[in-house]
């Protein structure tokens, strides 16, 4: 009996001692499983009802004629064969169109004041790429062309499905002499009715993307503001090259991705690296969880300790702030979103990273408990440089509070910043003046004519980055 008693007493002392030094009386941290990933949107898995046609809508207004060289020996084009980047793009579109599997029948429709009836045959793209005389229209009804995308080629046929692919090639400026109530377009140049036509497609489930390119130009440029034309010549100076756009749409999301991938193998090589850009309107911009790292410069160890949990899933970080130290302590995390291949075509990493805004979402506790003391975590700012985003936080304990030291846990989320509206290259290529040659290397009201992040029901749901942070006492 004596031995048992001694053993019992020793056992009690041992447990008490261990409990004291391991902080057993401290409230344990909340489980990471409480901080769940917010499911990212996926593309519709659909087999659309569409015919085996690829329709190229070609803006044949007079302002487009300058993109073609009238004399291969004039030294107008950069290429030795006399073909401009614009002409070569039409040829590449033909190659991509006939290479699609399953095979598509190519249709060409001209866009000026009206939309021409369908003309069948991919050879037309080669012919038009060498013929300036085709480009003689006095107006450009872009909105009207976009509104025809969901319509069947033959309204009298039994099959009323739309063509599978639609490619619109234009300088991006709507131009009409009078308003059109049916299209919601005001007279002259109305970028908003073009934007609305694009949004109606995207928000109804269509896939879409915009390719921006720049080409040599020598000819007349029409000013929508002054209603006068002026001569413009770029020569071989690529800084003066004039923009044009390839708009790709389809009810088949996967088909848009495949066509884009095909064009990426050829179009960027036609000009300078910064003269090919994309704005994908419907695919995911992210391919996985972000990379989150601690910088080399860390806060003083006696005030704050930050460590990273080795999770293969959503990144997890823990911050422990000194309870005895009053005031907030700052720490910074280097975050790099896992941008998808489609997103990387939008621009350099720093341009993409600047599109992101950050917010904190509370995960634990659901409700503060009486008699408990909680730390604070605040988002103090972020900046993008050198291909990464530096996100800075402040954490600490409010002075004078009493109670059990508890934890808080947060989900840190990065989404598209509504204030940025569109990718940076769209803004840089846009102008609100078109009366002189000084702005002829930009597009009138381009930024207002394309869907912005907030209005696009697909892009606005893109979650760019997310990770978890729990904070407690040091």
C-alpha positions in Angstrom: 0.0 0.0 0.0 2.8 2.3 0.8 4.5 1.7 -2.6 1.3 2.4 -4.4 0.8 5.6 -2.5 4.3 6.8 -3.3 3.8 6.0 -6.9 0.5 7.9 -7.0 2.1 10.9 -5.4 5.0 10.9 -7.8 2.7 10.6 -10.8 0.7 13.6 -9.7 3.8 15.8 -9.3 5.1 14.7 -12.7 1.9 15.6 -14.5 1.6 18.9 -12.8 5.1 19.9 -13.6 4.8 19.0 -17.3 1.5 20.8 -17.6 3.0 24.0 -16.1 5.9 24.1 -18.6 4.1 23.1 -21.7 1.3 25.6 -21.3 -1.4 23.0 -20.9 -3.7 25.6 -19.4 -3.5 27.7 -22.5 -6.5 27.5 -24.9 -5.4 25.3 -27.8 -5.3 26.8 -31.3 -8.3 26.3 -33.6 -7.9 23.5 -36.1 -6.7 24.4 -39.6 -9.7 22.4 -41.0 -12.0 25.3 -39.9 -10.3 27.5 -42.5 -11.7 25.9 -45.6 -11.0 26.9 -49.2 -13.7 28.8 -51.0 -14.5 26.8 -54.1 -13.4 28.5 -57.2 -15.8 28.7 -60.2 -15.4 26.1 -63.0 -16.1 26.4 -66.7 -19.5 25.1 -67.8 -19.1 21.5 -69.0 -21.3 21.8 -72.0 -21.6 20.3 -75.4 -23.2 23.3 -77.1 -25.7 23.0 -79.9 -23.8 24.6 -82.7 -23.1 24.0 -86.3 -19.6 23.2 -87.7 -18.9 26.7 -89.0 -16.2 29.3 -88.1 -17.3 32.8 -89.1 -14.8 35.5 -89.6 -16.4 39.0 -89.3 -14.0 41.5 -91.0 -14.3 45.2 -90.4 -14.0 46.6 -94.0 -14.3 50.3 -93.2 -12.0 52.7 -94.9 -10.0 53.3 -91.8 -8.9 49.6 -92.0 -7.4 50.0 -95.5 -4.1 51.5 -94.1 -3.3 48.2 -92.5 -2.6 46.7 -95.9 0.4 47.5 -98.1 -0.5 48.6 -101.6 3.1 48.1 -102.9 5.3 45.4 -101.6 8.4 47.3 -102.9 7.6 50.5 -101.1 9.3 49.4 -97.9 6.1 50.1 -96.0 6.0 46.7 -94.2 8.6 45.4 -91.9 8.5 42.0 -93.4 10.6 41.5 -96.6 7.7 40.0 -98.4 5.7 43.3 -98.1 2.9 41.8 -96.0 2.0 43.8 -92.9 1.4 42.2 -89.5 -2.3 42.7 -90.1 -2.2 40.9 -93.4 -0.2 38.0 -91.9 -2.7 37.8 -89.1 -5.5 37.1 -91.6 -3.4 34.4 -93.1 -2.7 32.8 -89.7 -6.5 32.9 -89.0 -7.0 30.9 -92.1 -4.4 28.4 -91.1 -5.9 28.1 -87.6 -9.5 27.8 -88.9 -8.8 24.9 -91.3 -6.7 23.1 -88.6 -9.5 22.9 -86.1 -10.6 19.4 -85.2 -13.3 18.6 -86.0 -13.1 20.5 -89.3 -15.1 23.7 -89.6 -16.4 25.2 -92.7 -15.1 28.8 -92.9 -17.5 31.7 -93.5 -16.5 35.3 -94.1 -18.8 38.3 -93.5 -17.9 41.9 -94.0 -18.8 44.5 -91.4 -19.4 48.1 -92.3 -22.7 49.9 -92.2 -24.4 46.5 -92.5 -23.3 42.9 -92.0 -22.9 41.2 -95.3 -24.5 37.8 -96.1 -22.4 34.7 -95.3 -19.8 33.9 -98.0 -18.3 30.4 -97.8 -14.7 29.6 -98.3 -11.5 30.1 -96.3 -9.6 31.3 -99.4 -11.3 34.6 -99.1 -9.1 35.5 -96.1 -6.0 35.1 -98.3 -7.5 37.3 -101.0 -8.7 40.0 -98.7 -5.3 40.1 -96.9 -3.8 41.5 -100.2 -6.7 43.7 -101.4 -7.0 47.2 -100.0 -10.0 47.9 -102.2 -12.2 45.7 -100.1 -11.9 48.2 -97.2 -14.1 51.0 -98.4 -17.0 51.1 -95.9 -18.1 54.4 -94.4 -19.4 53.0 -91.1 -18.5 50.2 -88.7 -21.4 48.3 -87.1 -19.5 46.3 -84.5 -22.5 45.9 -82.1 -24.6 44.7 -85.0 -22.0 42.0 -85.9 -21.8 40.8 -82.3 -25.5 40.5 -82.1 -25.5 38.1 -85.0 -23.3 35.6 -83.2 -26.1 33.6 -81.6 -28.1 33.6 -84.8 -28.2 30.8 -87.4 -26.4 31.4 -90.7 -29.6 30.4 -92.6 -32.7 31.6 -90.8 -34.8 29.4 -93.2 -33.0 26.1 -92.4 -34.3 23.4 -90.1 -31.2 23.7 -87.9 -31.4 27.0 -86.0 -28.3 26.5 -84.0 -25.6 29.2 -84.2 -22.1 28.6 -85.7 -19.6 27.2 -83.3 -16.9 29.9 -83.7 -17.0 33.6 -84.3 -13.9 35.8 -84.9 -14.3 39.5 -85.3 -11.3 41.5 -86.7 -11.5 45.3 -86.3 -9.7 48.4 -85.1 -12.2 48.3 -82.2 -14.2 51.5 -83.0 -18.0 51.5 -83.4 -19.0 54.1 -86.0 -22.4 54.9 -87.2 -24.2 57.9 -88.7 -27.4 57.5 -86.7 -28.6 55.8 -83.6 -30.1 52.3 -83.5 -32.6 51.7 -80.7 -32.6 47.9 -81.4 -28.9 47.7 -80.7 -29.0 50.3 -78.0 -26.4 52.3 -79.9 -26.2 56.1 -80.1 -25.0 57.8 -83.2 -21.3 58.3 -84.0 -19.0 56.2 -81.8 -20.8 54.5 -78.9 -18.4 52.1 -77.1 -21.0 51.2 -74.5 -23.3 49.4 -76.9 -20.4 47.3 -78.0 -19.6 46.5 -74.4 -23.2 45.6 -73.7 -23.2 43.2 -76.7 -20.1 41.4 -75.4 -21.5 41.2 -71.9 -24.8 39.7 -73.1 -22.8 36.9 -74.6 -20.5 36.3 -71.7 -23.3 36.5 -69.1 -25.4 34.1 -71.1 -22.7 31.4 -70.9 -20.6 32.0 -74.0 -16.8 31.8 -73.9 -14.8 34.7 -75.2 -11.4 36.3 -75.4 -9.8 39.5 -77.0 -6.5 39.5 -78.7 -4.8 42.9 -79.1 -2.1 43.4 -81.8 -0.3 46.3 -83.5 0.6 46.6 -87.1 2.2 48.9 -89.7 -0.2 51.5 -91.1 -0.2 53.9 -94.0 -3.5 55.6 -94.9 -6.4 57.6 -93.7 -7.6 57.6 -90.1 -11.1 58.7 -89.4 -11.7 60.8 -86.4 -15.1 60.1 -84.7 -14.7 63.4 -82.7 -13.9 65.8 -85.5 -15.7 63.9 -88.2 -12.6 64.4 -90.4 -9.9 62.1 -91.6 -6.1 62.6 -91.5 -3.1 60.8 -93.0 -1.1 58.6 -90.8 2.0 56.6 -91.5 4.0 54.5 -89.1 6.9 53.6 -91.3 8.8 50.8 -89.6 8.7 52.6 -86.2 6.9 50.0 -84.0 6.1 52.6 -81.4 3.7 54.2 -83.9 2.1 50.9 -85.0 -1.7 51.1 -85.0 -3.7 48.6 -82.8 -6.3 46.1 -84.1 -8.2 43.4 -82.3 -9.2 39.8 -82.8 -12.4 39.0 -80.8 -13.0 35.3 -80.4 -16.4 34.0 -79.1 -18.1 30.6 -79.0 -20.8 28.7 -77.0 -18.0 26.1 -76.6 -15.6 27.3 -73.8 -13.1 24.5 -74.5 -13.2 25.4 -78.2 -12.1 29.0 -77.4 -9.2 27.7 -75.3 -8.1 25.4 -78.1 -8.3 28.1 -80.7 -6.4 30.6 -78.5 -3.7 28.0 -78.0 -3.3 27.5 -81.7 -3.1 31.3 -82.4 -0.5 31.7 -79.6 1.9 29.6 -81.5 1.9 32.0 -84.5 0.6 35.5 -83.8 3.1 36.7 -81.2 5.9 36.0 -83.5 4.6 38.5 -86.1 5.5 41.6 -84.1 7.3 42.9 -81.0 6.7 41.0 -77.7 4.6 43.9 -76.2 2.5 44.1 -79.4 0.5 40.9 -78.6 -1.8 40.9 -75.6 -4.8 38.9 -74.5 -7.8 39.6 -72.3 -9.6 36.4 -71.6 -13.2 37.0 -70.6 -14.4 33.6 -69.4 -11.6 31.2 -68.4 -10.0 30.8 -65.0 -7.2 33.1 -64.2 -5.8 30.8 -61.5 -4.3 27.3 -61.7 -3.8 26.6 -58.0 -3.1 27.9 -54.5 -0.7 30.9 -54.1 2.9 30.6 -53.0 3.2 32.4 -49.6 6.7 32.9 -48.2 8.2 34.8 -45.2 10.7 37.5 -46.2 14.3 37.4 -45.1 13.7 40.5 -42.9 11.6 39.3 -39.9 10.2 41.2 -36.9 12.0 41.0 -33.5 11.7 37.5 -32.1 10.8 38.7 -28.6 7.8 40.7 -30.0 6.4 38.5 -32.7 7.0 35.0 -34.2 5.6 34.0 -37.6 5.9 30.6 -38.9 4.6 28.7 -42.0 2.8 25.4 -41.7 4.1 22.8 -44.3 0.7 22.2 -45.9 0.5 21.0 -49.5 -3.0 22.5 -49.8 -4.0 26.1 -48.9 -1.1 27.9 -47.3 -1.3 28.2 -43.5 0.6 30.7 -41.3 0.7 31.2 -37.6 1.6 34.5 -35.9 2.2 34.8 -32.1 2.4 38.3 -30.7 3.9 39.2 -27.3 1.1 39.7 -24.7 3.3 41.9 -22.5 4.1 44.3 -25.4 1.4 47.0 -26.0 0.7 48.2 -29.5 0.6 46.4 -32.9 3.5 44.6 -34.5 3.9 44.5 -38.3 4.8 41.5 -40.4 4.9 41.0 -44.2 4.2 38.0 -46.4 5.4 37.6 -50.0 2.5 36.2 -52.0 2.6 35.0 -55.6 -0.7 33.9 -57.1 -0.6 30.9 -59.4 -1.7 32.6 -62.5 -2.9 30.3 -65.3 -1.4 30.2 -68.8 -4.3 32.3 -70.1 -3.7 34.9 -67.4 0.0 35.1 -68.2 -0.8 36.3 -71.7 -2.6 39.3 -70.2 0.7 41.0 -69.2 3.9 40.8 -67.1 3.5 39.5 -63.5 3.6 42.9 -61.9 0.7 44.1 -64.1 -1.3 41.0 -63.1 -0.4 41.4 -59.4 -1.6 45.0 -59.4 -5.1 43.8 -60.4 -5.5 42.1 -57.0 -7.1 43.6 -53.9 -7.0 41.9 -50.5 -9.4 41.4 -47.6 -9.6 39.5 -44.3 -12.4 37.1 -43.6 -12.9 35.9 -40.0 -13.0 32.2 -39.5 -12.7 31.7 -35.7 -14.3 32.2 -33.3 -17.8 32.4 -34.7 -18.7 34.5 -31.6 -16.4 36.0 -28.9 -16.7 34.3 -25.6 -17.1 36.2 -22.3 -14.0 36.1 -20.2 -11.7 35.5 -23.2 -9.1 37.8 -24.5 -8.5 37.9 -28.3 -5.6 39.3 -30.4 -6.2 41.6 -33.4 -5.1 41.2 -37.0 -5.4 44.0 -39.5 -4.5 44.4 -43.1 -2.3 47.5 -43.4 -1.5 47.4 -47.1 0.1 45.7 -50.1 2.3 46.5 -53.1 3.4 44.6 -56.2 7.0 44.6 -57.4 9.6 42.2 -58.7 7.0 39.7 -59.6 5.5 39.2 -56.2 2.9 40.9 -53.9 4.1 42.1 -50.5 1.1 41.9 -48.1 1.6 43.6 -44.7 -0.4 42.9 -41.6 -0.5 44.2 -38.0 -1.2 42.1 -35.0 -1.2 42.5 -31.3 -3.2 42.6 -28.0 -5.2 45.5 -26.7 -3.8 46.9 -23.5 -5.7 46.5 -20.2 -7.9 43.6 -21.3 -8.2 40.6 -19.0 -9.3 37.0 -19.6 -8.1 33.8 -21.0 -5.8 34.3 -24.0 -7.7 32.9 -27.0 -7.0 32.7 -30.7 -8.4 34.2 -33.9 -8.1 32.7 -37.3 -8.7 34.3 -40.7 -8.9 33.5 -44.4 -7.0 36.0 -46.5 -8.5 36.4 -49.9 -7.3 38.1 -53.1 -9.8 39.1 -55.8 -9.9 41.4 -58.8 -9.9 45.0 -57.8 -13.1 46.7 -59.1 -11.3 50.0 -59.2 -8.8 48.6 -61.8 -11.7 47.7 -64.2 -9.7 46.1 -67.0 -6.1 44.8 -67.6 -3.4 47.5 -67.7 -2.7 47.0 -71.4 -6.3 47.8 -72.3 -6.0 51.1 -70.4 -2.6 51.9 -72.1 -4.0 51.2 -75.6 -7.0 53.4 -75.0 -7.5 57.1 -75.7 -10.4 59.6 -75.5 -9.0 61.7 -78.3 -8.6 60.8 -81.9 -8.2 64.0 -83.8 -4.5 64.0 -84.5 -1.7 61.5 -85.3 -0.4 61.9 -81.7 -3.0 59.3 -80.6 -3.3 57.3 -83.7 -1.3 54.5 -82.1 -4.1 54.0 -79.6 -7.8 53.1 -79.9 -10.7 55.5 -79.2 -12.5 54.5 -76.0 -11.2 51.0 -76.0 -11.5 50.8 -72.2 -15.2 51.6 -72.4 -15.9 49.1 -75.1 -14.8 45.9 -73.4 -16.3 44.1 -70.4 -14.9 45.2 -67.1 -14.2 42.9 -64.2 -17.2 43.9 -62.1 -19.7 43.6 -64.9 -18.5 40.3 -66.1 -20.3 37.6 -64.1 -17.6 35.1 -64.8 -14.5 37.1 -64.1 -15.9 38.7 -61.0 -16.2 35.3 -59.4 -12.5 34.5 -59.9 -10.7 34.0 -56.6 -7.1 35.0 -57.2 -5.5 33.8 -54.0 -6.4 32.5 -50.5 -4.5 31.4 -47.5 -5.1 31.1 -43.7 -3.5 32.9 -40.8 -4.2 32.2 -37.1 -2.9 34.5 -34.4 -2.4 33.9 -30.7 -0.1 34.7 -27.8 3.6 34.3 -27.8 
